[in-house]
């Protein structure tokens, strides 16, 4: 396990997790918020997107009471993305993260807040992050409210940042500052 907090634990993604990702990423309720309902995943797409050789991204499964319920990834923000976000100082350690709860029965139970606060704790303590960033689409008020409850603030509008369900959508750059 990478980390645990109460009933929640997070471990690195394993080959056996492909079936969970296919299940979650073919559910229209999940896809409404992550990837888009017009882009359901099958085994091949899960393999391509989540099991590529990109060593820079730490891909993980979220468990609650030992049951897989979601996905989270974290990575160092570098290069073009760092510049686009406006982080000019190379001395700061900045991590980005993306996540979703794939089991919809676990929505609206405070688990998202527990997950986000746990990854913040892990990244600031274990990885010495100075800042942690996310870029939710501006219309995703539920996610934004969760992130704000965990100490994130909107710092920059990212116009037409993400392609979702046939159109480019605006996103908020949200930041947690460990200082």
N, C-alpha and C positions, 0 to 999 in steps of 0.2 A: 504494500500500500504506500502511495505517496503521502497521503495524510488521512486522518480520521477526525471527526468532530461529532460527538454524540452518536446518532444512528447513521450518519452519513460517512461514506468513505469513497476515496478516489484512487484508482489504480491505472496503470498504463494499459492502453488498448491491446487486446490480444486477438489472434486470428478467430477464435471462437465467438468474438463479439460481432462479427459481420451480420449474423442473423438478427441481432438486436437492432443494429443500425438500419437494416433493410426494413424491419417492422416499423420503427419510428419514422423513418424518412419516406415511407409510403403512406403515412397517415395524414390525410388532408388537414386535420386540426393542428398537427405539428408543423406541417409544411406552410401553413398560413404565415407562420412567424419565422421559419428557418428554411431557406432555399426556395420556397414558393410551391404552391399547389400544382403548377403547370410542369413541375420537374420532379416527379416521384422517382425514388431511387430503387434500383434493382441490385442484385449481387455484384454485377460487373461495375456499376457506377460507384458503389460503396468501396469496392477494391481499389478503383482508380483514385477516388478522392481521399480516402482515409488510410489507405495502406501503401501509399507511394513512398518513395525513398527520401522524402523531405525530412532530414534529420533535425531541421531547425524548429519544427513544430512538435510539441509534446502532446500527443493525443491520448485521451483518457476516458475511461468509463466511470460513471457516477453510480454508486450503489447506495441503497437505503435499506436498512435492516438486511443487508447482504444480497438484495435483489437489484439487478441492473435496471436503472430508471432513466438514465440520461448520459449525456456526453459533454465533455469540456476539453478545450485545448488551450495551451498557453505557449508563448513564444517571445523572444526578444524582438522589440521593435527596432528595426535598423533600416539603413539605406533610404530608398525613395519614400517609403511609408513614413519614416521618422521626419523627413524633410517636409512631406505633405502635411503632416500634423503640426509642424511648426516647432519641433524640438531641435534646436540648433546645437545645444551643448552635448558633446559626445561623452562627457564624464558621467552623465546620469544613466542609471540602469532603468530601462523602461520595458515593461512587459505588456503584451496585448493578450486578451483572452476572449474566447467565444464559447457559448454554452447553450444547451437546451435540456429541458426535462422532456423526455420522449414518452413517458407513461403519463397520459393525460389525467389519470386518476390521482396523480400526485401533484397536480397543479393546485394553486390556491390553498396550500397547506403550510406555507412558510419555508418550504424546502429550497426554493430558488434563492431566497435571502440567506439561508444557512450555507448553501453552496458558494455563493458569491463572497460572503464574509469569510468563509473558510479558505478560498483560493487567495483572497487578499492577505490573510494571515500567513499562509504558506509562502507566497511570493515575497512578502516583505521580510519575513524572518529567515526562511531557508535559502531564498535566491537573492536576498539583499536588494530587492526592487525599491527604487526611489519613487517611481510612479507606475501605475497600472492603468491601461486604457482599454476602452471598448468603443464600438461605433454602431449602436443600434439605430435602426431606421426611426425617423422622427415620429411616425404614427404609432409606434409600438409603446404606448403609454404604460402598459403593465410592466414591461421590462425596465423602462426608464425609471419608474417609481421604485422598483426593487433595487436598482443600482444606486439610486439616490439614498435609499434607506441604509445602504452599506457604505455611504461616505463618498460616492462618486458625484462629480459635478459636471454639468454641461460646460464645455470650454470653447467649442468651435463648431459651427455648422459646416457640414461637408456636403455641398450641393451635388446632387445626382451621383452619389457615391456607389450605390449598389443596385445591380439589376435584379428585379424581383417581380415576378408575374407579369412579364411583358413590358416593363417600363423601368427606367432608372429612378431611384428614390433617394431623397435627401436622408442623411444620417447625422446624428450628433456625435461628435467626439466627446466622450465622457472620460473623466480622469479622476483617479484616486491618488492623492499626493500623500506619501508616507511621512512627510515632514510634519 
